């Protein structure tokens, strides 16, 4: 499996929707937890863009679902490189 920017953005979007999607102020909650604007957080939730390195680390620290999905992508990428 090749990890593309689109796959990465979709992985982030999916995890954020599962955890925060039902919440009324989801983007604001994510923004506060990661130190980004609510608009940036909304873009992540929409899948139009994905977090950069430091943002990803802060996001993973607050979202176990995303940590699990990112680790799954890493394992799949390792297996396909063998």
SEFIZA-3560 file (N, C-alpha, C; in Angstrom, 3 decimals):
REM SEFIZA-3560
<numar><xx>0.845</xx><yy>-1.171</yy><zz>0.000</zz><atom>N</atom></numar>
<numar><xx>0.000</xx><yy>0.000</yy><zz>0.000</zz><atom>CA</atom></numar>
<numar><xx>0.897</xx><yy>1.242</yy><zz>0.000</zz><atom>C</atom></numar>
<numar><xx>0.524</xx><yy>2.196</yy><zz>-0.806</zz><atom>N</atom></numar>
<numar><xx>1.228</xx><yy>3.462</yy><zz>-0.849</zz><atom>CA</atom></numar>
<numar><xx>0.422</xx><yy>4.499</yy><zz>-0.081</zz><atom>C</atom></numar>
<numar><xx>1.066</xx><yy>5.137</yy><zz>0.864</zz><atom>N</atom></numar>
<numar><xx>0.397</xx><yy>6.181</yy><zz>1.633</zz><atom>CA</atom></numar>
<numar><xx>0.498</xx><yy>7.481</yy><zz>0.847</zz><atom>C</atom></numar>
<numar><xx>-0.634</xx><yy>7.980</yy><zz>0.420</zz><atom>N</atom></numar>
<numar><xx>-0.690</xx><yy>9.227</yy><zz>-0.342</zz><atom>CA</atom></numar>
<numar><xx>-1.225</xx><yy>10.338</yy><zz>0.545</zz><atom>C</atom></numar>
<numar><xx>-1.108</xx><yy>11.551</yy><zz>0.070</zz><atom>N</atom></numar>
<numar><xx>-1.656</xx><yy>12.695</yy><zz>0.803</zz><atom>CA</atom></numar>
<numar><xx>-3.170</xx><yy>12.551</yy><zz>0.956</zz><atom>C</atom></numar>
<numar><xx>-3.817</xx><yy>12.036</yy><zz>-0.078</zz><atom>N</atom></numar>
<numar><xx>-5.273</xx><yy>11.854</yy><zz>-0.021</zz><atom>CA</atom></numar>
<numar><xx>-5.646</xx><yy>10.797</yy><zz>1.018</zz><atom>C</atom></numar>
<numar><xx>-4.898</xx><yy>9.710</yy><zz>1.076</zz><atom>N</atom></numar>
<numar><xx>-5.174</xx><yy>8.662</yy><zz>2.060</zz><atom>CA</atom></numar>
<numar><xx>-4.937</xx><yy>9.180</yy><zz>3.472</zz><atom>C</atom></numar>
<numar><xx>-3.883</xx><yy>9.937</yy><zz>3.653</zz><atom>N</atom></numar>
<numar><xx>-3.588</xx><yy>10.530</yy><zz>4.960</zz><atom>CA</atom></numar>
<numar><xx>-4.712</xx><yy>11.471</yy><zz>5.385</zz><atom>C</atom></numar>
<numar><xx>-5.136</xx><yy>12.366</yy><zz>4.496</zz><atom>N</atom></numar>
<numar><xx>-6.219</xx><yy>13.305</yy><zz>4.820</zz><atom>CA</atom></numar>
<numar><xx>-7.512</xx><yy>12.556</yy><zz>5.136</zz><atom>C</atom></numar>
<numar><xx>-7.789</xx><yy>11.503</yy><zz>4.392</zz><atom>N</atom></numar>
<numar><xx>-9.010</xx><yy>10.714</yy><zz>4.638</zz><atom>CA</atom></numar>
<numar><xx>-8.929</xx><yy>9.982</yy><zz>5.973</zz><atom>C</atom></numar>
<numar><xx>-7.767</xx><yy>9.503</yy><zz>6.334</zz><atom>N</atom></numar>
<numar><xx>-7.584</xx><yy>8.830</yy><zz>7.621</zz><atom>CA</atom></numar>
<numar><xx>-7.844</xx><yy>9.802</yy><zz>8.766</zz><atom>C</atom></numar>
<numar><xx>-7.308</xx><yy>11.002</yy><zz>8.663</zz><atom>N</atom></numar>
<numar><xx>-7.531</xx><yy>12.029</yy><zz>9.688</zz><atom>CA</atom></numar>
<numar><xx>-9.009</xx><yy>12.382</yy><zz>9.741</zz><atom>C</atom></numar>
<numar><xx>-9.611</xx><yy>12.631</yy><zz>8.580</zz><atom>N</atom></numar>
<numar><xx>-11.025</xx><yy>12.999</yy><zz>8.516</zz><atom>CA</atom></numar>
<numar><xx>-11.904</xx><yy>11.944</yy><zz>9.172</zz><atom>C</atom></numar>
<numar><xx>-11.667</xx><yy>10.705</yy><zz>8.818</zz><atom>N</atom></numar>
<numar><xx>-12.480</xx><yy>9.608</yy><zz>9.342</zz><atom>CA</atom></numar>
<numar><xx>-12.378</xx><yy>9.499</yy><zz>10.864</zz><atom>C</atom></numar>
<numar><xx>-11.169</xx><yy>9.555</yy><zz>11.390</zz><atom>N</atom></numar>
<numar><xx>-10.981</xx><yy>9.453</yy><zz>12.842</zz><atom>CA</atom></numar>
<numar><xx>-11.629</xx><yy>10.626</yy><zz>13.572</zz><atom>C</atom></numar>
<numar><xx>-11.461</xx><yy>11.831</yy><zz>13.039</zz><atom>N</atom></numar>
<numar><xx>-12.051</xx><yy>13.006</yy><zz>13.686</zz><atom>CA</atom></numar>
<numar><xx>-13.569</xx><yy>12.961</yy><zz>13.632</zz><atom>C</atom></numar>
<numar><xx>-14.115</xx><yy>12.495</yy><zz>12.528</zz><atom>N</atom></numar>
<numar><xx>-15.569</xx><yy>12.388</yy><zz>12.424</zz><atom>CA</atom></numar>
<numar><xx>-16.116</xx><yy>11.363</yy><zz>13.413</zz><atom>C</atom></numar>
<numar><xx>-15.413</xx><yy>10.257</yy><zz>13.582</zz><atom>N</atom></numar>
<numar><xx>-15.872</xx><yy>9.236</yy><zz>14.530</zz><atom>CA</atom></numar>
<numar><xx>-15.874</xx><yy>9.775</yy><zz>15.951</zz><atom>C</atom></numar>
<numar><xx>-14.819</xx><yy>10.484</yy><zz>16.333</zz><atom>N</atom></numar>
<numar><xx>-14.725</xx><yy>10.959</yy><zz>17.719</zz><atom>CA</atom></numar>
<numar><xx>-15.498</xx><yy>12.248</yy><zz>17.964</zz><atom>C</atom></numar>
<numar><xx>-15.357</xx><yy>13.208</yy><zz>17.059</zz><atom>N</atom></numar>
<numar><xx>-15.900</xx><yy>14.545</yy><zz>17.313</zz><atom>CA</atom></numar>
<numar><xx>-17.133</xx><yy>14.896</yy><zz>16.478</zz><atom>C</atom></numar>
<numar><xx>-17.417</xx><yy>14.123</yy><zz>15.435</zz><atom>N</atom></numar>
<numar><xx>-18.502</xx><yy>14.448</yy><zz>14.520</zz><atom>CA</atom></numar>
<numar><xx>-19.838</xx><yy>14.755</yy><zz>15.169</zz><atom>C</atom></numar>
<numar><xx>-20.260</xx><yy>13.973</yy><zz>16.170</zz><atom>N</atom></numar>
<numar><xx>-21.560</xx><yy>14.230</yy><zz>16.787</zz><atom>CA</atom></numar>
<numar><xx>-21.602</xx><yy>15.481</yy><zz>17.672</zz><atom>C</atom></numar>
<numar><xx>-20.450</xx><yy>16.031</yy><zz>18.009</zz><atom>N</atom></numar>
<numar><xx>-20.416</xx><yy>17.175</yy><zz>18.912</zz><atom>CA</atom></numar>
<numar><xx>-20.739</xx><yy>18.474</yy><zz>18.177</zz><atom>C</atom></numar>
<numar><xx>-21.469</xx><yy>19.329</yy><zz>18.836</zz><atom>N</atom></numar>
<numar><xx>-21.934</xx><yy>20.576</yy><zz>18.220</zz><atom>CA</atom></numar>
<numar><xx>-20.782</xx><yy>21.503</yy><zz>17.832</zz><atom>C</atom></numar>
<numar><xx>-19.814</xx><yy>21.673</yy><zz>18.688</zz><atom>N</atom></numar>
<numar><xx>-18.685</xx><yy>22.574</yy><zz>18.446</zz><atom>CA</atom></numar>
<numar><xx>-17.390</xx><yy>21.795</yy><zz>18.210</zz><atom>C</atom></numar>
<numar><xx>-17.464</xx><yy>20.773</yy><zz>17.405</zz><atom>N</atom></numar>
<numar><xx>-16.335</xx><yy>19.875</yy><zz>17.200</zz><atom>CA</atom></numar>
<numar><xx>-15.077</xx><yy>20.614</yy><zz>16.745</zz><atom>C</atom></numar>
<numar><xx>-15.197</xx><yy>21.485</yy><zz>15.768</zz><atom>N</atom></numar>
<numar><xx>-14.014</xx><yy>22.177</yy><zz>15.235</zz><atom>CA</atom></numar>
<numar><xx>-13.370</xx><yy>23.065</yy><zz>16.292</zz><atom>C</atom></numar>
<numar><xx>-14.174</xx><yy>23.698</yy><zz>17.111</zz><atom>N</atom></numar>
<numar><xx>-13.623</xx><yy>24.547</yy><zz>18.178</zz><atom>CA</atom></numar>
<numar><xx>-12.915</xx><yy>23.698</yy><zz>19.228</zz><atom>C</atom></numar>
<numar><xx>-13.476</xx><yy>22.557</yy><zz>19.553</zz><atom>N</atom></numar>
<numar><xx>-12.861</xx><yy>21.653</yy><zz>20.533</zz><atom>CA</atom></numar>
<numar><xx>-11.509</xx><yy>21.163</yy><zz>20.009</zz><atom>C</atom></numar>
<numar><xx>-11.470</xx><yy>20.750</yy><zz>18.757</zz><atom>N</atom></numar>
<numar><xx>-10.224</xx><yy>20.272</yy><zz>18.152</zz><atom>CA</atom></numar>
<numar><xx>-9.213</xx><yy>21.408</yy><zz>18.077</zz><atom>C</atom></numar>
<numar><xx>-9.673</xx><yy>22.580</yy><zz>17.689</zz><atom>N</atom></numar>
<numar><xx>-8.789</xx><yy>23.738</yy><zz>17.591</zz><atom>CA</atom></numar>
<numar><xx>-8.133</xx><yy>24.077</yy><zz>18.914</zz><atom>C</atom></numar>
<numar><xx>-8.936</xx><yy>24.079</yy><zz>19.979</zz><atom>N</atom></numar>
<numar><xx>-8.368</xx><yy>24.371</yy><zz>21.310</zz><atom>CA</atom></numar>
<numar><xx>-7.368</xx><yy>23.303</yy><zz>21.739</zz><atom>C</atom></numar>
<numar><xx>-7.672</xx><yy>22.050</yy><zz>21.440</zz><atom>N</atom></numar>
<numar><xx>-6.793</xx><yy>20.948</yy><zz>21.858</zz><atom>CA</atom></numar>
<numar><xx>-5.461</xx><yy>20.953</yy><zz>21.112</zz><atom>C</atom></numar>
<numar><xx>-5.458</xx><yy>21.501</yy><zz>19.902</zz><atom>N</atom></numar>
<numar><xx>-4.256</xx><yy>21.432</yy><zz>19.082</zz><atom>CA</atom></numar>
<numar><xx>-3.590</xx><yy>22.778</yy><zz>18.840</zz><atom>C</atom></numar>
<numar><xx>-4.235</xx><yy>23.861</yy><zz>19.250</zz><atom>N</atom></numar>
<numar><xx>-3.656</xx><yy>25.187</yy><zz>19.074</zz><atom>CA</atom></numar>
<numar><xx>-3.792</xx><yy>25.741</yy><zz>17.665</zz><atom>C</atom></numar>
<numar><xx>-4.813</xx><yy>25.289</yy><zz>16.941</zz><atom>N</atom></numar>
<numar><xx>-5.070</xx><yy>25.814</yy><zz>15.600</zz><atom>CA</atom></numar>
<numar><xx>-6.423</xx><yy>26.511</yy><zz>15.585</zz><atom>C</atom></numar>
<numar><xx>-6.697</xx><yy>27.220</yy><zz>14.518</zz><atom>N</atom></numar>
<numar><xx>-7.997</xx><yy>27.883</yy><zz>14.404</zz><atom>CA</atom></numar>
<numar><xx>-9.103</xx><yy>26.852</yy><zz>14.183</zz><atom>C</atom></numar>
<numar><xx>-10.325</xx><yy>27.257</yy><zz>14.501</zz><atom>N</atom></numar>
<numar><xx>-11.433</xx><yy>26.328</yy><zz>14.289</zz><atom>CA</atom></numar>
<numar><xx>-11.629</xx><yy>26.072</yy><zz>12.797</zz><atom>C</atom></numar>
<numar><xx>-11.252</xx><yy>27.022</yy><zz>11.952</zz><atom>N</atom></numar>
<numar><xx>-11.362</xx><yy>26.826</yy><zz>10.504</zz><atom>CA</atom></numar>
<numar><xx>-10.388</xx><yy>25.746</yy><zz>10.029</zz><atom>C</atom></numar>
<numar><xx>-9.184</xx><yy>25.769</yy><zz>10.557</zz><atom>N</atom></numar>
<numar><xx>-8.207</xx><yy>24.724</yy><zz>10.217</zz><atom>CA</atom></numar>
<numar><xx>-8.725</xx><yy>23.368</yy><zz>10.667</zz><atom>C</atom></numar>
<numar><xx>-9.240</xx><yy>23.306</yy><zz>11.885</zz><atom>N</atom></numar>
<numar><xx>-9.789</xx><yy>22.048</yy><zz>12.403</zz><atom>CA</atom></numar>
<numar><xx>-10.960</xx><yy>21.582</yy><zz>11.543</zz><atom>C</atom></numar>
<numar><xx>-11.794</xx><yy>22.512</yy><zz>11.087</zz><atom>N</atom></numar>
<numar><xx>-12.923</xx><yy>22.148</yy><zz>10.226</zz><atom>CA</atom></numar>
<numar><xx>-12.421</xx><yy>21.589</yy><zz>8.894</zz><atom>C</atom></numar>
<numar><xx>-11.352</xx><yy>22.177</yy><zz>8.359</zz><atom>N</atom></numar>
<numar><xx>-10.767</xx><yy>21.645</yy><zz>7.124</zz><atom>CA</atom></numar>
<numar><xx>-10.276</xx><yy>20.217</yy><zz>7.313</zz><atom>C</atom></numar>
<numar><xx>-9.691</xx><yy>19.922</yy><zz>8.465</zz><atom>N</atom></numar>
<numar><xx>-9.276</xx><yy>18.544</yy><zz>8.755</zz><atom>CA</atom></numar>
<numar><xx>-10.484</xx><yy>17.626</yy><zz>8.807</zz><atom>C</atom></numar>
<numar><xx>-11.549</xx><yy>18.090</yy><zz>9.451</zz><atom>N</atom></numar>
<numar><xx>-12.766</xx><yy>17.273</yy><zz>9.564</zz><atom>CA</atom></numar>
<numar><xx>-13.448</xx><yy>17.066</yy><zz>8.214</zz><atom>C</atom></numar>
<numar><xx>-13.270</xx><yy>18.019</yy><zz>7.309</zz><atom>N</atom></numar>
<numar><xx>-13.852</xx><yy>17.910</yy><zz>5.970</zz><atom>CA</atom></numar>
<numar><xx>-12.968</xx><yy>17.102</yy><zz>5.028</zz><atom>C</atom></numar>
<numar><xx>-11.712</xx><yy>16.885</yy><zz>5.417</zz><atom>N</atom></numar>
<numar><xx>-10.779</xx><yy>16.145</yy><zz>4.580</zz><atom>CA</atom></numar>
<numar><xx>-10.161</xx><yy>16.976</yy><zz>3.470</zz><atom>C</atom></numar>
<numar><xx>-10.324</xx><yy>18.305</yy><zz>3.524</zz><atom>N</atom></numar>
<numar><xx>-9.746</xx><yy>19.154</yy><zz>2.479</zz><atom>CA</atom></numar>
<numar><xx>-8.257</xx><yy>19.378</yy><zz>2.674</zz><atom>C</atom></numar>
<numar><xx>-7.786</xx><yy>19.200</yy><zz>3.898</zz><atom>N</atom></numar>
<numar><xx>-6.354</xx><yy>19.234</yy><zz>4.184</zz><atom>CA</atom></numar>
<numar><xx>-6.116</xx><yy>18.403</yy><zz>5.438</zz><atom>C</atom></numar>
<numar><xx>-4.848</xx><yy>18.204</yy><zz>5.752</zz><atom>N</atom></numar>
<numar><xx>-4.501</xx><yy>17.366</yy><zz>6.903</zz><atom>CA</atom></numar>
<numar><xx>-3.438</xx><yy>18.080</yy><zz>7.730</zz><atom>C</atom></numar>
<numar><xx>-3.335</xx><yy>17.716</yy><zz>8.999</zz><atom>N</atom></numar>
<numar><xx>-2.366</xx><yy>18.377</yy><zz>9.873</zz><atom>CA</atom></numar>
<numar><xx>-0.916</xx><yy>18.112</yy><zz>9.468</zz><atom>C</atom></numar>
<numar><xx>-0.068</xx><yy>19.131</yy><zz>9.724</zz><atom>N</atom></numar>
<numar><xx>1.372</xx><yy>18.982</yy><zz>9.527</zz><atom>CA</atom></numar>
<numar><xx>1.953</xx><yy>18.292</yy><zz>10.756</zz><atom>C</atom></numar>
<numar><xx>3.234</xx><yy>18.091</yy><zz>10.773</zz><atom>N</atom></numar>
<numar><xx>3.917</xx><yy>17.302</yy><zz>11.802</zz><atom>CA</atom></numar>
<numar><xx>3.565</xx><yy>17.639</yy><zz>13.240</zz><atom>C</atom></numar>
<numar><xx>3.865</xx><yy>18.861</yy><zz>13.683</zz><atom>N</atom></numar>
<numar><xx>3.618</xx><yy>19.235</yy><zz>15.075</zz><atom>CA</atom></numar>
<numar><xx>2.123</xx><yy>19.220</yy><zz>15.393</zz><atom>C</atom></numar>
<numar><xx>1.312</xx><yy>19.633</yy><zz>14.425</zz><atom>N</atom></numar>
<numar><xx>-0.136</xx><yy>19.611</yy><zz>14.619</zz><atom>CA</atom></numar>
<numar><xx>-0.625</xx><yy>18.172</yy><zz>14.781</zz><atom>C</atom></numar>
<numar><xx>-0.066</xx><yy>17.273</yy><zz>13.962</zz><atom>N</atom></numar>
<numar><xx>-0.457</xx><yy>15.860</yy><zz>14.046</zz><atom>CA</atom></numar>
<numar><xx>-0.129</xx><yy>15.287</yy><zz>15.419</zz><atom>C</atom></numar>
<numar><xx>1.033</xx><yy>15.613</yy><zz>15.934</zz><atom>N</atom></numar>
<numar><xx>1.426</xx><yy>15.094</yy><zz>17.249</zz><atom>CA</atom></numar>
<numar><xx>0.457</xx><yy>15.579</yy><zz>18.322</zz><atom>C</atom></numar>
<numar><xx>0.114</xx><yy>16.874</yy><zz>18.300</zz><atom>N</atom></numar>
<numar><xx>-0.848</xx><yy>17.388</yy><zz>19.283</zz><atom>CA</atom></numar>
<numar><xx>-2.224</xx><yy>16.760</yy><zz>19.102</zz><atom>C</atom></numar>
<numar><xx>-2.614</xx><yy>16.525</yy><zz>17.855</zz><atom>N</atom></numar>
<numar><xx>-3.917</xx><yy>15.926</yy><zz>17.573</zz><atom>CA</atom></numar>
<numar><xx>-3.962</xx><yy>14.472</yy><zz>18.029</zz><atom>C</atom></numar>
<numar><xx>-2.921</xx><yy>13.727</yy><zz>17.746</zz><atom>N</atom></numar>
<numar><xx>-2.850</xx><yy>12.323</yy><zz>18.170</zz><atom>CA</atom></numar>
<numar><xx>-2.872</xx><yy>12.230</yy><zz>19.695</zz><atom>C</atom></numar>
<numar><xx>-2.244</xx><yy>13.207</yy><zz>20.369</zz><atom>N</atom></numar>
<numar><xx>-2.234</xx><yy>13.205</yy><zz>21.833</zz><atom>CA</atom></numar>
<numar><xx>-3.642</xx><yy>13.373</yy><zz>22.407</zz><atom>C</atom></numar>
<numar><xx>-4.534</xx><yy>13.984</yy><zz>21.638</zz><atom>N</atom></numar>
<numar><xx>-5.890</xx><yy>14.201</yy><zz>22.142</zz><atom>CA</atom></numar>
<numar><xx>-6.926</xx><yy>13.283</yy><zz>21.505</zz><atom>C</atom></numar>
<numar><xx>-6.512</xx><yy>12.435</yy><zz>20.572</zz><atom>N</atom></numar>
<numar><xx>-7.472</xx><yy>11.583</yy><zz>19.861</zz><atom>CA</atom></numar>
<numar><xx>-6.886</xx><yy>10.188</yy><zz>19.664</zz><atom>C</atom></numar>
<numar><xx>-7.232</xx><yy>9.275</yy><zz>20.570</zz><atom>N</atom></numar>
<numar><xx>-6.719</xx><yy>7.908</yy><zz>20.493</zz><atom>CA</atom></numar>
<numar><xx>-7.132</xx><yy>7.208</yy><zz>19.204</zz><atom>C</atom></numar>
<numar><xx>-8.311</xx><yy>7.527</yy><zz>18.696</zz><atom>N</atom></numar>
<numar><xx>-8.783</xx><yy>6.916</yy><zz>17.455</zz><atom>CA</atom></numar>
<numar><xx>-7.828</xx><yy>7.227</yy><zz>16.301</zz><atom>C</atom></numar>
<numar><xx>-7.376</xx><yy>8.471</yy><zz>16.244</zz><atom>N</atom></numar>
<numar><xx>-6.443</xx><yy>8.864</yy><zz>15.189</zz><atom>CA</atom></numar>
<numar><xx>-5.104</xx><yy>8.175</yy><zz>15.382</zz><atom>C</atom></numar>
<numar><xx>-4.645</xx><yy>8.079</yy><zz>16.614</zz><atom>N</atom></numar>
<numar><xx>-3.376</xx><yy>7.383</yy><zz>16.881</zz><atom>CA</atom></numar>
<numar><xx>-3.445</xx><yy>5.947</yy><zz>16.375</zz><atom>C</atom></numar>
<numar><xx>-4.544</xx><yy>5.273</yy><zz>16.636</zz><atom>N</atom></numar>
<numar><xx>-4.711</xx><yy>3.892</yy><zz>16.175</zz><atom>CA</atom></numar>
<numar><xx>-4.697</xx><yy>3.814</yy><zz>14.652</zz><atom>C</atom></numar>
<numar><xx>-5.401</xx><yy>4.733</yy><zz>13.994</zz><atom>N</atom></numar>
<numar><xx>-5.463</xx><yy>4.713</yy><zz>12.534</zz><atom>CA</atom></numar>
<numar><xx>-4.105</xx><yy>5.034</yy><zz>11.902</zz><atom>C</atom></numar>
<numar><xx>-3.385</xx><yy>5.977</yy><zz>12.466</zz><atom>N</atom></numar>
<numar><xx>-2.051</xx><yy>6.317</yy><zz>11.945</zz><atom>CA</atom></numar>
<numar><xx>-1.107</xx><yy>5.130</yy><zz>12.129</zz><atom>C</atom></numar>
<numar><xx>-1.155</xx><yy>4.482</yy><zz>13.283</zz><atom>N</atom></numar>
<numar><xx>-0.316</xx><yy>3.300</yy><zz>13.505</zz><atom>CA</atom></numar>
<numar><xx>-0.665</xx><yy>2.180</yy><zz>12.530</zz><atom>C</atom></numar>
<numar><xx>-1.945</xx><yy>2.026</yy><zz>12.197</zz><atom>N</atom></numar>
<numar><xx>-2.359</xx><yy>1.019</yy><zz>11.225</zz><atom>CA</atom></numar>
<numar><xx>-1.768</xx><yy>1.344</yy><zz>9.853</zz><atom>C</atom></numar>
<numar><xx>-1.811</xx><yy>2.613</yy><zz>9.457</zz><atom>N</atom></numar>
<numar><xx>-1.215</xx><yy>3.021</yy><zz>8.174</zz><atom>CA</atom></numar>
<numar><xx>0.284</xx><yy>2.724</yy><zz>8.140</zz><atom>C</atom></numar>
<numar><xx>0.950</xx><yy>3.004</yy><zz>9.240</zz><atom>N</atom></numar>
<numar><xx>2.393</xx><yy>2.755</yy><zz>9.316</zz><atom>CA</atom></numar>
<numar><xx>2.684</xx><yy>1.270</yy><zz>9.161</zz><atom>C</atom></numar>
<numar><xx>1.946</xx><yy>0.436</yy><zz>9.869</zz><atom>N</atom></numar>
<numar><xx>2.149</xx><yy>-1.019</yy><zz>9.771</zz><atom>CA</atom></numar>
<numar><xx>1.894</xx><yy>-1.524</yy><zz>8.357</zz><atom>C</atom></numar>
<numar><xx>0.815</xx><yy>-1.033</yy><zz>7.727</zz><atom>N</atom></numar>
<numar><xx>0.504</xx><yy>-1.464</yy><zz>6.362</zz><atom>CA</atom></numar>
<numar><xx>1.586</xx><yy>-1.017</yy><zz>5.389</zz><atom>C</atom></numar>
<numar><xx>2.109</xx><yy>0.190</yy><zz>5.587</zz><atom>N</atom></numar>
<numar><xx>3.173</xx><yy>0.685</yy><zz>4.707</zz><atom>CA</atom></numar>
<numar><xx>4.442</xx><yy>-0.143</yy><zz>4.890</zz><atom>C</atom></numar>
<numar><xx>4.751</xx><yy>-0.532</yy><zz>6.110</zz><atom>N</atom></numar>
<numar><xx>5.932</xx><yy>-1.355</yy><zz>6.369</zz><atom>CA</atom></numar>
<numar><xx>5.793</xx><yy>-2.712</yy><zz>5.684</zz><atom>C</atom></numar>
<numar><xx>4.617</xx><yy>-3.295</yy><zz>5.789</zz><atom>N</atom></numar>
<numar><xx>4.389</xx><yy>-4.604</yy><zz>5.188</zz><atom>CA</atom></numar>
<numar><xx>4.497</xx><yy>-4.557</yy><zz>3.660</zz><atom>C</atom></numar>
<numar><xx>4.025</xx><yy>-3.477</yy><zz>3.064</zz><atom>N</atom></numar>
<numar><xx>4.069</xx><yy>-3.384</yy><zz>1.604</zz><atom>CA</atom></numar>
<numar><xx>5.466</xx><yy>-3.059</yy><zz>1.085</zz><atom>C</atom></numar>
<numar><xx>6.361</xx><yy>-2.576</yy><zz>1.948</zz><atom>N</atom></numar>
<numar><xx>7.728</xx><yy>-2.262</yy><zz>1.529</zz><atom>CA</atom></numar>
<numar><xx>8.649</xx><yy>-3.462</yy><zz>1.609</zz><atom>C</atom></numar>
<numar><xx>8.172</xx><yy>-4.556</yy><zz>2.105</zz><atom>N</atom></numar>
<numar><xx>9.027</xx><yy>-5.757</yy><zz>2.235</zz><atom>CA</atom></numar>
<numar><xx>9.095</xx><yy>-6.545</yy><zz>0.970</zz><atom>C</atom></numar>
//
